[in-house]
Structure formats: structure tokens, C-alpha cells
């Protein structure tokens, strides 16, 4: 390795094209409570809203682990290659609220082996989403068999 500084990512921004822009903004901003931090328009239908999503992580799963997640979280219903997961305080109520405004519940909240309560939905903008509620903190989870980090 050289002494060159490696650029570190400062923000994760997921850009989604939504056929029904207003419905998508209403769902993610108004139902999920993601604050609108910026909005831009060039006029007409050319619009974008940037919503605050809290802390971002980037989860990379092997194909076998994706199948395992689908089995645990959604009874084996396969997810697309990219799925968006939102940590919430109460997975059950978040699932009900999302369903009440038109999201389709794929799987009800279930306690996973990694000790989070997860539900899966089909949501506006054509996204498959997961709501997850942590039931143990990251230190407790890391002490469990099969958990930890792969840091080198």
C-alpha cells in the first residue's frame, strides 16, 4: 500500500426514479418521517426531493446469504438484487402505517436469528423495503455465536 490517502465516502445517497413522484414523496417523507433537506426543479415535471434518512450503511450480502435473509424475513419470497432497509422504533406499527397508505405487505414482522424484528413490503417507486427494529444492541449481537466483524 502506498502513502496516498484513500478517499472515504462521506454520504450514501440512493437515487430512485419514481413514476408517481408525489406518491413516493408522500410515502417516504410524510409516512416514514424522512425530513426533506433539499428539493430542486427545472420546471414542469422535472423535480427531485432529497430526504434525510438518518445514518446510512451499505450491506453487501453473498448470494447464499441473500437467500437466507429471504427465507427468514419473507418466508422464502425472493427479494430483488437491491432492497432498501429502514431501521424503525416499532416494526409492527411502521408496517401497519405503510400498509394503510398503500404499501403491500410481503411478510409480517418476524424475529430474525440476528435479533431484529423485520417485515418486508413492496413500496412506492417500485422498491422492496424492509423495516427492522433492533432488539439487542450491536455489542450484545457481536457476542453471539456466528456474529462479529470481518475486519482485517
C-alpha positions in Angstrom: 0.0 0.0 0.0 1.3 3.5 -0.8 1.1 6.5 1.4 -1.6 8.0 -0.7 -4.7 9.0 1.2 -7.7 6.8 0.4 -10.9 8.8 -0.2 -13.6 7.9 2.3 -17.2 8.1 1.4 -19.0 10.9 3.3 -22.6 10.1 2.5 -24.6 7.3 0.9 -27.3 8.7 -1.4 -29.7 6.3 -3.1 -31.4 7.8 -6.2 -34.7 6.3 -7.2 -36.8 7.2 -10.2 -40.5 7.3 -9.2 -43.2 7.2 -11.8 -45.6 8.7 -9.3 -43.3 11.3 -7.8 -45.9 12.8 -5.5 -47.0 9.4 -4.0 -43.3 8.5 -3.4 -42.5 11.8 -1.7 -45.7 11.5 0.4 -44.8 7.9 1.5 -41.1 8.4 2.3 -41.3 11.9 3.6 -44.7 12.1 5.3 -45.4 8.4 6.3 -41.8 7.3 7.1 -40.9 10.8 8.5 -37.8 11.4 6.4 -37.2 15.1 6.6 -36.9 16.9 3.2 -33.4 18.6 3.3 -33.4 19.9 -0.3 -35.6 20.0 -3.3 -34.8 21.1 -6.9 -36.8 21.6 -10.0 -36.0 22.7 -13.6 -39.7 23.3 -14.1 -42.6 21.1 -15.2 -42.3 17.5 -14.1 -38.5 17.9 -13.5 -38.4 17.5 -9.7 -36.2 15.9 -7.1 -36.5 15.8 -3.3 -33.6 14.8 -1.1 -34.7 13.2 2.1 -32.7 12.7 5.3 -32.6 9.0 6.1 -30.5 9.1 9.3 -27.3 7.0 9.5 -26.6 5.1 6.3 -24.9 1.7 6.0 -24.1 -0.3 2.9 -24.8 -4.0 3.3 -23.1 -6.4 1.0 -24.5 -10.0 1.1 -23.3 -13.1 -0.7 -25.9 -14.8 -2.9 -26.3 -17.6 -0.3 -26.9 -15.0 2.5 -29.5 -13.2 0.4 -31.4 -16.5 0.1 -31.1 -17.0 3.8 -32.4 -13.5 4.5 -35.3 -14.1 2.1 -36.1 -17.3 3.9 -36.1 -15.8 7.4 -37.6 -12.4 6.6 -40.1 -13.2 3.9 -40.8 -17.0 4.0 -38.6 -17.5 1.0 -40.1 -14.8 -1.2 -37.1 -13.6 -3.2 -36.1 -10.0 -3.0 -34.6 -8.1 -5.9 -30.9 -7.6 -6.1 -31.2 -4.2 -4.3 -33.6 -3.9 -1.3 -33.8 -0.9 1.0 -33.9 -1.4 4.7 -35.1 1.2 7.2 -34.4 0.9 10.9 -37.6 1.9 12.9 -38.5 2.1 16.5 -41.5 -0.2 16.1 -41.6 -2.6 13.1 -45.2 -3.6 13.7 -46.6 -0.1 13.7 -44.4 1.0 10.8 -45.7 -1.9 8.8 -49.3 -1.1 9.6 -48.9 2.6 8.8 -47.2 1.8 5.5 -49.9 -0.7 4.6 -52.6 1.8 5.4 -51.2 4.2 2.8 -50.9 1.6 0.1 -47.7 -0.4 0.6 -48.1 -4.1 0.1 -47.0 -6.3 3.0 -45.0 -9.2 1.7 -44.1 -10.5 5.1 -45.3 -9.6 8.6 -42.7 -8.7 11.3 -40.6 -11.7 12.3 -37.8 -12.1 14.9 -34.7 -13.0 12.9 -31.7 -15.0 14.1 -29.7 -11.8 14.2 -32.3 -10.5 16.8 -34.1 -7.8 14.8 -37.8 -7.7 14.1 -38.1 -7.5 10.3 -41.0 -7.0 7.9 -40.9 -6.8 4.1 -43.1 -4.6 1.9 -43.5 -3.5 -1.7 -43.5 0.3 -1.5 -43.9 3.3 -3.8 -41.3 3.9 -6.5 -41.2 0.2 -7.1 -39.0 -0.5 -4.1 -38.9 -3.6 -2.0 -38.2 -2.4 1.5 -37.6 -3.9 4.9 -38.5 -2.4 8.2 -36.2 -3.6 11.0 -36.4 -3.0 14.7 -33.3 -3.8 16.7 -34.0 -5.9 19.8 -30.4 -6.1 21.1 -27.5 -3.6 20.8 -24.6 -4.2 18.5 -22.3 -5.2 21.3 -24.7 -7.9 22.5 -25.1 -9.2 19.0 -21.4 -9.3 18.4 -21.0 -11.7 21.4 -23.5 -14.2 19.9 -22.2 -17.3 18.1 -21.7 -16.6 14.4 -21.6 -12.8 14.8 -18.8 -10.3 14.8 -16.9 -8.5 12.1 -14.6 -9.5 9.3 -12.2 -6.6 9.8 -8.7 -7.3 8.8 
